[in-house]
Amino acid sequence: MFGKTRDNAADINHDSSPAPEMNRSAAGHSSTQETTSSISSGLSIVGKIVGQGKLAIFGHVEGEVHASTVQIGDGAQVEGDIVAQELTIGGRVKGTIRANRVKLNSTAVVEGDIYHRSLAIEENAQFEGMSRRQENVIDTPSLVPTKRAPAQVISMNGQGNGASDGLNLS
């Protein structure tokens, strides 16, 4: 009844179909401004995450997070500093937060300092740390770490060549 040659032909067609799907998804990544990057609940990342779009975290992140909009879902954990334009927390965060708008949902647990322009804390949210309102929260803090890291690398690498001399004269 079932022709094995037809099944094999169908398997060959299925094997060749993922390549076009990969091309479509790669083309979809070119418009990162409109998409949301997501770290799923089964995923754990150790390191620095830097992006300009939206980032949704449902898993575990150990390290710095820099993005324009960050959402930390219920059950998610972030251990490290967060810099964002807009930050919504439903999970656990342990670290310093620098964001223009910060919202702690009722399920949020935050251990660390929050530097913000606007802070909203829902009932039952847990926050242990210092809250400080500032007008330009992410202008200075987000630029200073990115400028310091390359400057340190340049001065360390530049000592053998004339690069550090140029930096010292400025």
N, C-alpha and C positions, 0 to 999 in steps of 0.2 A: 504494500500500500504506500509506504513512504519510501521515496527514492533517495538512497543515500547520496547519490551524485548531486541531487538537487540541494540536499542539506549542506553538502560540502561547498556547493556554489554559493549558497546563502551565507555560509561562514566566511567565505572569501569576500563577499560583498560587505559583511559586517567588519571584517578586518580592515578594509580600505576606507570605511566610512569615518573612523575617528580622525584621520588626517584632515579632512575638510572641517570637522568640528574644531580641531585644534587651531586651524587657520582662522575660523570665525571668532573663537575666544581671544586669540591674539589680537585680532583687529578690534575687538571690544575693549581691550586694555589700552588702546591708544587714546581713548577719551577718559582719562583718569579723573578729570575735573567733575564729571557727572556721576561717577560710580562710587560705591562704598566698598572699601576694603574690609575684610572680616577675618577675625581669628576665632575659629569655632571652639565649642566647649571641650572638644577632645584634644585641642592643640596647646602645646606649651612652648613658649619662645623665650630664649635667653639672649639678650642683646639690645641694642638701640634701634628703635623703630622711628623713622622719619618719613613724613609724607605731607602733601599739601591738601589732600582731600579729606573725605570723611573716613573715619576708622571706627569699626564696631568690634569690641573685644568681648568674647564670651568664654574664652579659655583663660590661660595663665600666662602672664608676661612678667619676666624678671629683667628689668632694665628701663632705660628712659623711653618715653613716648612723646613724639612731637608730631602734631597734625593740626589742621585747622578746626576740625570738629571731631571730638572723641566721645564715644558712647561706651560705657562699661556696663555690661548687662548683669542681671541677677546671677549670682553664682560665679561670676568672673573674679579673677584676682590679678592685681597689678602691684608689683613690688619695685618701686622706682619713681623717679620724678616724672611729672606730666606737664607739658607745655601745650596749650591749645587756645584757640579763640573761644570755643564753646565746649564745655565738658558736662556730661551727664553721667552720674554714677549711680549704679544700682547694686554693684558688687562690693568687693573689698579693695581698698587702696592703702598702701603703706609707702609714704613718700611725700615729697613737697609738690604742691600743685600750684601752677601759675596759669591762670586763664582769665579772660575777660568776663565770661559768664560761666558760673559754676552752679549746678543743680544737684543736690543730694536727694535721691529718691528715698522712700521709706525703708527700703531694704539695704541702703548704703551703710558701709562701715569704713570710716576713714581715720587713719592714724597718721598725722603729719600736719604741716602748716599749709594754709590755703591763702594765696595772694590772688586777689580778684578785684574786678570792678563791680560785679554784681554777684551776690550769693543767695541762693534759695535752698532752704533745708526743710524737707517734708517731715511730718510727724513720724516718730519712731526711727528716724535715721540716727546713726551713731557717728559722732565726730569728736575726736580727741586730738587737740592741737591748738595752734594759734590761727586766727583769721585776721587778715589785714587787708583793708580796702586800699587800692591804688588806682590811679587813673590810667597809666600806661603800663599795665602789668606785663604783657608779653613783648612789647617793643624792646625794652632793655634786656630782660633776662633771656629771651630767645636769641637775641643777636650776640650777646656777650659770650655764651659758651661756644657758639659756632666760630666767632672770631678768635677766641683764646686758643682753641685746639689747633687751628692751622698756624697761628703765630708761634706757638710752642714748637710745633713740628718744624717750621721754617727756621727758627732761631737755633734749634738743635742741629738740624741738617745744614744750616747755612753758616755755621761757624768755620767750616773749612773753606768756603768760598766767600765771595764778597757780598752775599745777600744780607748777612747780619749787619755788616757795616752800614749798608743803606738803610736798614731798619733803625739802627741806633742814631743816625743823623736826623731822622724825621722828627 
